[in-house]
Each structure stands twice: as C-alpha cells, then as structure tokens.
Amino acid sequence: MKDIAIFGVGGFGREVLTLIQDINRQEPIWNIIGFFDDGHPQGEVVNGYMTLGGMSVLNQWPTQLDIVVAIGDPLTKKSILGRICNPNISYPSLIHPTVLIGDRNYVEIGQGCIICAENIITTNVKIGDFVLFNLACTTGHDTAIQNFSSFMPSVNISGEVSVGEGVYMGTGVKIINQVSIGDYATIGAGAVVTKSLPGHCTAVGVPAKVIK
C-alpha cells in the first residue's frame, strides 16, 4: 500500500477521506496517514486521523508520499500547490469506484484530479491536472477541461465544450454543447450556459449572463 495524505481538513477534505476509504474497500491501495492543514493544530484528530502539521512539515517530509489537495477554490488550490516543493511528493488522481467512464481508451485524466461518486464521463474527453468533479457530474463527448477547474455537485457538461483553466462552476450548472468558458470564470449555482463566456468573469442565471 502507498502512503497518502490529504491537504485540507475542511468539509471537502473529510469527503475526500471517504472517497479514499471507498477505493480501499474495493482494492486496498492506500495507507491513509492523515491530514495537512496550516489552519489546524498539529496532533488534532479529525474523523479518526491525525493532523500532521502544515506546509512546513509537508515540505520536510522524509519519505515518498502521495498528496491530495482537497480544496474547491481554483486559485487557492493553485497557490497551495505552488508552495509545495518537496521532491518526495506525488499527486495521484482519485476516481471513485462508482464513476462511469464510457471509453477509457479515449478519456485522458491528468495528475492530481479528484472525481467523486456517481460521475459519468463519456468519450474523447481530455481533463487536465488538479481538476475536481464533485458528486454526480456528467461530461459529454469531445470536451476539453484545463488545469485547476472545479465543478460542484450535479454539473452537466454537454458535448464539444471547452473549459479554460481555473474555472469554477457552482452546483447544478448546465453547459450546452459547443460553447467555451474562459480561464478563471465563475458560474453561479443553477446557471444554464447557452453562449460562450469570457475569462475572469462571473455569470449567473438562466440563461447565464455576465454580471462582473
């Protein structure tokens, strides 16, 4: 078994813990050693696992260790990863056993991704590094998703969609086919995207409109 730890003790960090445990129930792959978090005291026990310290402890960890960064906000996640400089650290992608991938020969998934329970990914899909799919999202054919993007529960992405780097989609967002979303755009919960959106914007509503 490989040693693994979670960066982030918040609610999503605890959900990632259950994801790893579900993987281990199917096949014992991971030895969970605990959490890292700069905002929690070293030695604190969370859901049965120790908080091992913050970034300084992680960067001095002496042995090989897989880390999952359990952070939903793309900019925060990218900042944390930029501060990790320990050559012993690797970033596995975690895929819940219930995830349905239509054609694994034509689906690419980068490093450090988190794909939670009940996701569906069809075919000819390319997913970058450190992408998060929360519960029950669907991703259609010929979709490309860049690094650090995050999708909250029940996001539906139709076919031939291009999603830029660091995009954040709230719960229940729906993206129709053949649109593009620019880098670091934020799409509010429940929005329906019917037209392409620029980068660094905030869009809400049905249909989604840029408000910022």
Secondary structure as UniProt FT lines:
FT   STRAND          2..7
FT   HELIX           11..26
FT   STRAND          30..36
FT   TURN            38..39
FT   TURN            42..43
FT   STRAND          45..46
FT   TURN            47..48
FT   STRAND          49..51
FT   HELIX           55..59
FT   STRAND          65..69
FT   HELIX           74..83
FT   TURN            87..88
FT   STRAND          89..90
FT   STRAND          94..95
FT   TURN            97..98
FT   STRAND          100..101
FT   HELIX           104..106
FT   STRAND          107..109
FT   TURN            111..112
FT   STRAND          114..115
FT   TURN            117..118
FT   STRAND          120..121
FT   STRAND          125..127
FT   STRAND          132..133
FT   TURN            135..136
FT   STRAND          138..139
FT   TURN            141..142
FT   STRAND          144..145
FT   TURN            147..148
FT   STRAND          150..151
FT   TURN            153..154
FT   STRAND          156..157
FT   STRAND          162..163
FT   TURN            165..166
FT   STRAND          168..169
FT   TURN            171..172
FT   STRAND          174..175
FT   STRAND          180..181
FT   TURN            183..184
FT   STRAND          186..187
FT   TURN            189..190
FT   STRAND          192..193
FT   TURN            199..200
FT   STRAND          202..204
FT   TURN            205..208
FT   STRAND          209..210
//
